[in-house]
């Protein structure tokens, strides 16, 4: 592995890591415009083509905690570079694919890069001056939403004007740029735990998460009461219970469940599930409202490209509110910031229930909800890092990212059921009814209020800086480079 820069420049480190986070989020969004066309493009059935999305979800869920742990053990920059290489490789495989199997394989490789954001946050903790940490991690955390919001119009434009393979060549090119910038400007941290990797713990977590997320993501296709789905849920419960027992008794666990059970970590992760649910509910509702025919009485009949442009400002709002989130966390504590963010999200959904008749209504709603997401996502890394040792930062942040992903997966499943059940008939086609969208919005608001209620149980203000922890394997101190 090439040597890392000796003297980190904070502005450059933050910019490069945030770019890498945006690229990963962009990768996840790029496929959305072509989802309806995938069966024809890949010569596959609709249910089989859906694996191009499911494979990314499963791969990212498994890779995020495992790569986070590897980052703590062997070097966060090293694992970040590996993640970007996997993103580039997966993008190339997809760009060269015209059939289902290589497309699914490429999307799975892309999903393995999902740990970039928690790894970036952990590198910031190790390398940035303490006074820069809260703002930088807030920006990095918000990059997930920014990449998603900005990716939709770009992907829609490319899919509309160019060959669809260009979507993946773009993803690979941006990944390559990020790789070069990380190699050039981001230092490797000396903060490591060393030790041995918990292979059985990794296998158990992978099997449990795969069973759970597969049941959630495919339940609508296979039937929620089918033997396959019920069996997957049962398997997930049994495997994760056995895995938890193993993690509590092994000397070097993949996930330190005792640390995870600390009040600050536990309630932050629970709130993250609810916030992840709320964020994804917006992504499901607003594009459909924009694209449904005007003949429904509530659809706005807009093109996919217009829909992407309407959603794009939300990403900029999220990024703009990330530093505001950091300032509030610095003065009032990240607990207050998380609660404010959740309440803003709930207000945005409440606004959406009464304002959904005009394009500007949905622009306003998406910006309000995104402002709340920016607040909430900015607070979460501070809460996590204020409660775990420096040597466990990457693993802890990766688990928090996984909790958000779990929330988005549950949102997709629940919203899918509601929109499929509450329908109207238009020209012989069943379309989601206006009430269906309002129910999903109400549930999104409820999830945000639940996140605020959970956050109220967090301890009072704690600093976002490092807490005491074991010395790293090479004997270096565990404080950030700026204060060593």
Secondary structure, DSSP 8 states (H G I E B T S, - for coil): -----SS--HHHHHHHHHHHHHHHHHHHHTTGGGGGGHHHHHT--HHHHTHHHHHHHHHHHHHHHHHHHHHHHH-HHHHHHHHHHHHHHHHHHHHT--SHHHHHHHHHHHHTTTTHHHHHHHHHHHHS-HHHHHHHHHHHHHHHHHHHHHHHHHHHHHHHHS-TTHHHHHHHHHHHHHHHHHHHH----S--------HHHHHHHHHHHHHHHHHHHHHHHH-TTSHHHHHHHHHHHHHHHHHHHHHHHSTT-SS-HHHHTSHHHHHHHHHHHHHHHHHHHHHHHHHHHHHS-GGGSS-----HHHHHHHHHHHHHHHHHHHHHHHHHHHHH-HHHHHHHHHHHHHHHHHHHHH--SSHHHHHHHHHHHHHHHHHHHHHHHHHHHTTSBGGGHHHHHHHHHHHHHHHHHHHHHHHHHHHHHSEEEETTEEEE-HHHHHHHHHHHHHHHHHHHHHHTTS-S---SS-B-----TT---SS-GGG-
